[in-house]
Amino acid sequence: MKLYSIHHLPEEERPRERLMQVGAESLSAAELIAVLLGSGTKSKPILQLAHEILMTFGGLPQLAEATLTELLAIKGIGLAKAVKLKAALSLGMRVSRQNSGMRYRIEHPADAYAFLKHQLEDEKREHFVVILQDIKGYVICQEVVSIGTLSEAIVHPREVFYPAIRHKAASLIAVHNHPSGDPTPSPQDLELTATLVEAGRLMRIPLHDHLIIGRGGYISLRHSGFPFGL
């Protein structure tokens, strides 16, 4: 099987080079995974493989808990890649446990933007993410709900609220990016938000806000006057 490395990408899109130029904090989770793995396959470029890994497990917290057997079930992941990924994620979990006293509280849309901007600003496809919060507004975790195309991500309320139910969240914030760089909400964004607000009301897990992240900025639908009913 012929391997296709990161070097087959245009230089400005290579995660390894981007890490050296702008720092690891500026890379998305998928790009960091791509740097770790180094190469994809003939039919699956490395960034596609990295995105597939995230989508398979639903986000970094679930990926960190994946077993080697589960990782090996993904086409394009051999034993060497699975072991490398498992080792890196285990190190991250150890650091997280050591810093467990440091909790992040979201009190303003700017806090949510700061929490996810490095992950979403430079993504070339739409990512829909939920930030789950406890009763005092502290972040429980964040999960990628959907990864779409250049212009849309297909999202269903059950996919949005399932992580909130599983983690016993008191509320949530929806966040997605516009790869075009313009955070102006589309009619579809507004329609989806209204649907999620109603679903949250019925489930008693309120949607506090929906942020749209563009290039270098964001729009908070709550601060824009959208009726969240809270």
Number of C-alpha atoms within 10 A of each C-alpha: 7 9 15 17 19 22 14 12 14 8 12 10 14 18 26 21 15 17 16 9 11 10 11 16 12 18 21 19 19 24 25 19 22 24 21 16 21 18 24 22 17 13 13 16 19 28 25 15 23 23 17 17 21 20 18 14 18 17 21 19 15 12 19 18 14 15 12 15 10 13 22 16 11 14 13 21 19 13 12 11 18 21 16 13 19 19 13 13 19 14 12 13 15 11 11 12 11 10 10 9 8 9 9 15 16 18 11 11 20 15 13 22 21 11 16 18 24 17 18 27 25 20 21 16 18 22 24 23 23 23 25 26 25 17 9 11 16 16 21 18 19 23 22 21 26 21 20 14 12 15 12 19 18 13 15 13 16 13 13 24 24 12 21 24 15 8 14 14 21 19 23 27 21 22 26 28 31 28 22 16 18 16 20 15 16 10 9 10 16 14 10 17 21 16 14 22 22 17 18 20 15 10 11 11 20 22 26 18 23 29 23 25 27 22 17 12 14 23 20 22 21 15 13 8 8 14 13 19 11 8
